[in-house]
Amino acid sequence: MSIESDEDLRGLQHVGRMVALILAEMQSAAVPGITTAALDAIGAAAMKRLGVRSAPQATYCFPGFTCISVNEEIVHGVPGPRRLSTGDLVKVDVTAEAGGYVADAARTVIIGRGSALASRLRRSTVSALRAALRAARAGEPVSAIGRAVELQARSDGFTVVRELCGHGVGRAIHEDPQVPNYENRWQRDVLTEGLVIAVEPMLTAVPARAEQMRDGWTIRTSNRALAAHEEHTIVVRRDGPLVLTAA
């Protein structure tokens, strides 16, 4: 969607703030020994308290309130009995709806003290998101975002997940345009003033394909390579994006 009124902007800013609060609460609770189901329950309780609902659950009947993906799992991890251990690289992804508006954000968390590789991969993914946000200006091609992400990943010795991408968001979870994390020279879409998109670099420690697991939801690396994921929902503007899901 694109911002068409002050009401649109207020609605998106509200749900974006709620997503940021839920993510922060879940990150604080992500400690060794907690199950992914218990971590999801913390997110669910925060959603109820803040007056928002899980968009994946409402739209796709996702079997959880949030997506929690561990180590080689890239996205869409289903919460369950798995206990988090020191060193795990955990991706917490929260997509919420309130008043007809949707915001989406994700954060990679290292449980306790992680490996040097996990730390470098997480830092690179954070840097890739920052680079993508700098590139996300009205009038620029959508592919400028992917170019910025891939350049950052390559400079740090990592690779992007090419099968998954960012997307338009705002009234629904997934809207046009697609926002790849590499430069797709065939994509002709242009970033326009007021466009709402989810920018979400997904990087792997070594080149890997994305594959769906037997649960029908979780997507992991085909070679079990470590993966990281960072995401913000933004409003595109000429002088730089408005980040709706910033803490």
DAGI-V449252 format. One record per backbone hydrogen bond with DSSP energy under -1.0 kcal/mol. CO is the residue of the C=O (numbers start at 1). NH is the residue of the N-H. If there is no record, write none. Layout:
co = {CO,CO}
nh = {NH,NH}
//
This chain:
co = {1,5,6,7,8,9,10,11,12,13,14,15,16,17,18,19,20,21,22,23,24,25,29,31,34,35,36,37,38,39,40,41,42,43,44,45,46,47,53,54,55,56,56,57,62,67,69,70,71,72,75,77,80,82,84,85,88,89,90,91,92,93,94,95,96,97,98,101,103,105,106,107,109,111,115,116,117,118,119,120,121,122,123,124,125,126,127,128,129,130,131,135,137,140,141,142,143,144,145,146,147,148,149,150,151,152,153,154,159,166,167,168,170,172,175,179,184,189,191,192,194,195,196,197,198,199,201,202,203,204,209,211,213,218,219,219,220,221,226,228,231,232,233,234,235,236,237,237,242}
nh = {196,9,10,11,12,13,14,15,16,17,18,19,20,21,22,23,24,25,26,27,28,29,31,34,84,39,40,41,42,43,44,45,46,47,48,49,50,52,97,58,59,60,62,61,64,93,91,73,227,221,219,68,37,36,33,88,111,71,109,69,107,67,105,55,103,53,101,98,96,94,231,92,90,87,119,120,121,122,123,124,125,126,127,128,129,130,131,132,133,134,135,137,140,191,144,145,147,148,149,150,151,152,153,154,155,156,158,157,204,179,198,175,102,170,168,166,187,142,139,195,3,236,169,234,167,232,230,161,228,159,222,220,216,213,74,75,211,224,205,203,106,199,244,197,242,194,138,240,235}
//
